[in-house]
Amino acid sequence: MTINANLGLAPWDVLHQGVSKIIGIPIGRANIVLGFLIVTINAIFGENIGIGTVLNMIFVGLFIDFLIFNEIVPIFNSFLPSFIMMLAGMLVLGYGCVLYMGVGLGTGPRDGLMVALTKRTGKSVRFVRNSVEILAIIAGYFLGGSEGLGTAVMAITGGYFIQFAFKTTKF
């Protein structure tokens, strides 16, 4: 939903797209490659790497490519429906994090990094998430990833959506 909102890629997707352009693979596969690298960092930080971590790392990337190549999620050409879809996508991502992290089989690579850095720094989920995503945008931009107004909105508010989902579910 955030990709097809067509207002700029989500922060991590700017980086995924940049990597995909550099090494010549679809954006979902770039998600998997970066996921593997981030899981390695998470293991160094002592985060739980479970079957859920590995499945998330693989299937999220495959689903991204499947949804894009099969044009399952609509693409809007006007601002308001695109903006609403982007916000809805961020809400889905927030509650999706709670759902899969709540089963205790390991976090996804990027969420594991968020959790590890939140524990290590004592900063809020919102602060850590936003900081890491801004760094992902910068790196992705220099690798040739696309950004736009939606990228800025998601980078600034993404942590709020995750924190909102965590608080409303008492996670």
Buried (B, 14 or more C-beta within 10 A) or exposed (E): BBBBBBBBBBBBBBBBBBBBBEEEBBBBBBBBBBBBEBBEBBBEBEBBBBEBBBBBBBBBBBEBBEBBEEEEBEEBEEEEBBBEBBBEBBBBBBBBBBEBBEEEBBBBBBBBBBBBBBEEEEBEBBBBBBBBBBEBBBBBBEBEBBBBEBBBBBBEBBBBBBBBBBEEEEB
